[in-house]
Amino acid sequence: MKKYPWLDGTHASLKELCEFFPSLIRGRWEERLVRTAERIAAFHGQSAVTKDIFWQAVGEVFPGGYDPLILRVKDRERLHAEMAAARRQEELEPGTEPVQMIQWQEGSETTGQIPAGAMIYAVNASARKGGNTDILIDEVLRACADSGCRTEKLYLSDSNLKPCTGCRACRRGDVPTICTVRDDMTEKVYAKLFAADGLIFGFPIYTARENGIMANFMDRWDCLANPELSRKMPKGKKALIVCSWMWPNPHAYDHVIEQMVILLKLHGVETTEVLALSGTRGKRHGRGVVKYHPDILERAYRAGIRFLKTSA
């Protein structure tokens, strides 16, 4: 690819932006940005990398959770305004918080995909009972129950959930308990995952990835890929994901959710909908600020109805 001149101080912005990264990986990020910016310039038939092209490249390369870093270089006044607004959110009246829910939907509307009487099993990785993740899961489960399904919810924080030890016994032969680690996963959770007709997974994001207990839980799915396993996860299962975080950008952690969707797919579970809740900062009125937003609760309920009818 030919080299392009960088105009309008864009090269200086590149260097300033990448100063955030430790020197070990700084060059990797610079290279990604340069390649992406010059590819965009070539695509649009431009002879140079302009400021607009550079920031478009940043948007393509950086995850949404990097907003504060980007704004520190691109627009410090906006960064300060957004940080001040986040602090003031603690003082807002209930129902006026800037909470947003983005829905990802896929699949066609068909009838009777999950029939009445079927089992819907929800796994909540949030330890905050009555928090935002928990409330949205309950709305989805309420819709499923109102449609005649049986429902059950597991709080991972209440479970004896040990980590994967990497013993790799699940790659050397059949394991009657599915996993050699003896805890609630082997005693009951695997069986419930196998028996469920629909699965709901909920987790908060605290540090730019799924929270720790959800990561631990998904590590324990690795044994399901054992080619020697006599008990296989039944095919055709579908899932709905609920995720919440404090930062106001509703797309800040799309990449984290996408990784979860892919991981489930690798185990034969098709995610047909995602409910992503952002801007949940504020403890003045207690946990679960989404409870003051009936419009969002109604949308979550309707998502539960649609979940039962959408093809996997």
C-alpha positions in Angstrom: 0.0 0.0 0.0 1.3 3.4 -0.9 2.3 5.8 1.9 0.0 8.8 2.4 0.8 12.2 3.9 -0.9 13.0 7.2 -2.5 16.4 7.3 -4.0 18.7 9.9 -1.8 17.5 12.8 -3.2 14.0 12.5 0.2 12.3 13.0 0.7 14.3 16.2 -2.8 13.1 17.4 -1.8 9.5 16.5 1.3 9.8 18.7 -0.5 11.5 21.6 -3.3 8.9 21.5 -0.9 5.9 21.5 1.2 7.4 24.4 -1.5 5.8 26.6 -0.2 2.3 25.7 2.8 0.7 27.4 5.9 0.7 25.1 5.7 -3.0 24.6 2.4 -2.8 22.6 2.4 0.9 21.5 3.8 0.1 18.1 1.1 -2.5 17.5 -1.6 0.1 18.1 0.1 2.7 15.9 0.4 0.2 13.1 -3.3 -0.7 13.3 -4.3 2.9 13.2 -1.9 3.8 10.3 -3.0 0.8 8.2 -6.7 1.5 8.9 -6.5 5.3 8.2 -4.6 4.8 4.9 -7.0 2.0 3.8 -9.9 4.4 4.4 -8.1 7.1 2.4 -7.5 4.7 -0.5 -11.1 3.5 -0.4 -12.4 7.1 -0.7 -9.8 8.0 -3.4 -8.1 10.5 -1.1 -4.5 11.5 -1.5 -3.8 12.1 2.2 -5.0 11.1 5.7 -7.2 14.0 6.9 -8.4 14.7 10.4 -11.9 13.2 9.6 -10.3 10.0 8.1 -8.0 9.6 11.1 -10.9 9.8 13.6 -12.9 7.4 11.5 -10.0 5.0 11.7 -9.8 5.4 15.5 -13.5 4.6 15.7 -13.0 1.4 13.7 -9.9 0.3 15.7 -10.7 1.3 19.3 -13.5 -0.4 21.3 -16.2 1.9 22.5 -15.0 1.6 26.1 -11.9 3.7 25.1 -14.1 6.8 24.8 -12.3 8.7 27.7 -8.9 8.1 26.1 -10.1 9.2 22.7 -11.8 12.3 24.0 -8.7 13.3 26.0 -7.0 13.8 22.7 -9.9 14.7 20.4 -12.1 16.9 22.6 -11.0 17.6 26.2 -14.0 19.9 26.8 -16.5 17.2 25.9 -14.6 14.7 28.1 -14.8 17.0 31.1 -18.5 17.7 30.4 -19.3 13.9 30.2 -17.3 13.2 33.4 -19.1 16.0 35.2 -22.5 14.7 33.9 -21.7 11.2 35.2 -20.9 12.6 38.6 -24.1 14.6 38.7 -26.1 11.5 37.8 -26.0 10.7 41.5 -28.2 13.7 42.2 -30.8 13.1 39.5 -34.4 12.2 40.4 -35.5 8.6 39.9 -36.5 8.0 36.3 -34.4 10.9 34.9 -31.1 9.0 34.7 -29.7 8.7 31.2 -30.2 5.0 31.1 -30.4 3.4 27.6 -31.1 -0.1 26.4 -30.0 -1.2 23.0 -31.5 -4.3 21.6 -29.8 -6.6 19.2 -32.3 -8.8 17.3 -31.9 -11.5 14.8 -34.0 -14.3 13.3 -37.5 -14.4 11.9 -40.7 -14.3 13.8 -42.3 -17.7 13.7 -44.9 -19.4 15.9 -44.4 -21.9 18.6 -40.6 -22.2 18.5 -40.5 -22.7 22.3 -43.8 -24.2 23.3 -45.8 -23.6 26.5 -44.4 -25.8 29.3 -40.8 -25.6 28.1 -38.0 -24.8 30.5 -36.2 -21.4 30.4 -33.1 -21.4 32.5 -31.5 -18.1 33.5 -27.9 -17.7 34.8 -27.2 -14.4 36.5 -23.5 -13.5 37.0 -24.3 -10.3 39.0 -23.9 -10.6 42.7 -26.3 -7.5 43.1 -29.7 -9.1 43.6 -32.2 -6.5 42.6 -29.6 -4.7 40.4 -30.0 -3.7 36.8 -29.0 -7.1 35.3 -31.2 -9.0 37.7 -34.3 -6.7 37.0 -34.0 -7.2 33.3 -33.6 -10.9 33.6 -36.7 -11.0 35.8 -38.7 -9.1 33.1 -37.7 -11.6 30.4 -38.5 -14.5 32.8 -41.9 -13.0 33.6 -42.7 -12.8 29.9 -41.7 -16.5 29.5 -43.8 -17.5 32.6 -46.8 -15.5 31.3 -46.5 -17.5 28.1 -46.8 -20.8 29.9 -43.1 -21.7 30.2 -41.4 -23.0 33.3 -38.6 -20.8 34.5 -35.6 -21.0 36.9 -32.9 -18.6 37.8 -29.4 -19.3 39.1 -27.3 -16.7 40.9 -23.7 -17.7 40.3 -22.7 -15.8 43.4 -24.7 -18.2 45.5 -23.1 -21.3 43.8 -20.2 -23.4 44.6 -18.4 -22.7 41.4 -14.8 -23.7 41.2 -12.4 -22.6 38.4 -11.3 -24.9 35.5 -8.0 -26.5 36.6 -6.7 -27.2 33.1 -6.3 -30.9 33.9 -7.4 -31.7 30.3 -9.1 -34.9 31.4 -11.9 -33.8 29.1 -9.6 -34.2 26.2 -8.4 -37.7 27.0 -11.7 -39.6 27.2 -15.3 -39.7 28.3 -16.0 -38.0 31.7 -19.2 -39.3 33.3 -19.5 -36.1 35.4 -18.7 -34.0 32.2 -16.0 -32.2 34.2 -13.7 -33.7 36.8 -14.1 -30.7 39.2 -16.7 -31.6 41.7 -19.0 -28.6 42.6 -22.4 -27.2 41.6 -21.5 -27.3 37.9 -21.1 -31.1 38.0 -23.8 -31.7 40.6 -26.6 -29.8 38.9 -25.8 -26.9 36.5 -24.7 -29.0 33.5 -27.8 -31.1 33.7 -30.0 -27.9 33.8 -28.2 -26.4 30.8 -28.7 -29.6 28.9 -32.4 -29.8 29.9 -33.4 -26.2 29.2 -35.2 -25.3 26.0 -34.0 -21.6 26.2 -31.1 -20.0 28.1 -30.7 -16.5 29.4 -27.3 -15.2 30.5 -26.9 -12.0 32.4 -23.7 -10.3 33.4 -22.4 -6.8 34.3 -19.3 -5.2 32.9 -17.0 -3.5 35.5 -13.6 -3.6 33.9 -14.1 -3.6 30.2 -14.9 -7.4 30.0 -17.5 -9.8 31.4 -17.3 -9.8 35.2 -15.1 -12.5 36.8 -17.6 -15.0 37.8 -19.2 -15.1 34.3 -15.7 -15.7 32.8 -15.1 -18.5 35.3 -18.5 -20.0 34.5 -17.8 -19.9 30.7 -14.4 -21.5 31.3 -16.3 -24.5 32.7 -18.0 -24.9 29.3 -14.7 -25.9 27.7 -15.3 -29.6 28.7 -18.5 -29.6 26.6 -16.2 -29.6 23.5 -14.8 -33.0 24.6 -15.1 -35.2 21.4 -15.3 -38.3 23.7 -18.1 -37.0 25.8 -21.1 -39.4 25.8 -23.4 -36.7 27.1 -23.6 -34.0 24.5 -25.3 -30.6 24.7 -28.5 -31.0 22.6 -28.5 -29.0 19.4 -30.9 -26.2 18.6 -30.7 -24.3 21.9 -31.0 -20.6 21.8 -30.0 -17.8 24.2 -30.8 -14.3 25.2 -28.0 -12.2 26.7 -28.5 -9.4 29.2 -25.6 -7.0 29.9 -25.2 -3.8 31.8 -22.6 -1.1 32.6 -22.2 2.4 33.9 -20.5 4.2 31.0 -23.1 6.2 29.0 -21.9 4.9 25.5 -24.5 2.2 24.6 -22.0 0.6 22.3 -19.0 0.8 24.6 -18.7 -3.0 25.1 -20.2 -4.4 21.9 -17.0 -6.4 21.4 -17.4 -8.1 24.8 -20.9 -9.1 24.0 -19.9 -10.3 20.6 -17.2 -12.6 22.2 -19.9 -14.1 24.4 -22.2 -14.7 21.4 -19.4 -16.4 19.5 -18.4 -18.5 22.5 -22.0 -19.8 22.9 -22.1 -20.5 19.2 -19.0 -22.6 19.4 -21.0 -24.8 21.9 -24.0 -25.0 19.6 -26.1 -22.3 21.4 -27.5 -19.6 19.1 -28.0 -16.1 20.6 -31.1 -14.5 19.1 -31.3 -11.3 21.1 -29.2 -9.1 23.3 -30.4 -6.5 25.8 -27.5 -4.0 26.5 -28.1 -1.5 29.3 -25.8 1.5 29.7 -25.5 4.6 31.8 -26.5 2.9 35.1 -24.4 5.0 37.4 -26.2 6.3 40.5 -26.7 4.7 43.9 -28.6 7.5 45.6 -31.9 5.7 45.1 -30.6 2.2 45.7 -29.5 -0.5 43.3 -31.2 -1.2 40.0 -32.0 2.3 38.6 -33.6 0.7 35.6 -36.6 0.0 37.8 -37.5 3.7 37.5 -37.7 3.3 33.7 -41.0 1.5 32.9 -40.4 1.9 29.1 -37.2 -0.1 29.3 -38.9 -2.7 31.5 -41.7 -3.1 29.0 -39.2 -3.5 26.2 -37.4 -6.2 28.1 -40.8 -8.0 28.7 -41.6 -7.9 25.0 -38.1 -9.2 24.3 -39.0 -12.2 26.4 -42.1 -12.8 24.4 -40.2 -12.5 21.1 -37.4 -14.8 22.4 -39.9 -17.7 22.6 -41.0 -17.1 19.0 -37.8 -16.3 17.2 -36.1 -19.1 15.2 -32.6 -20.1 16.4 
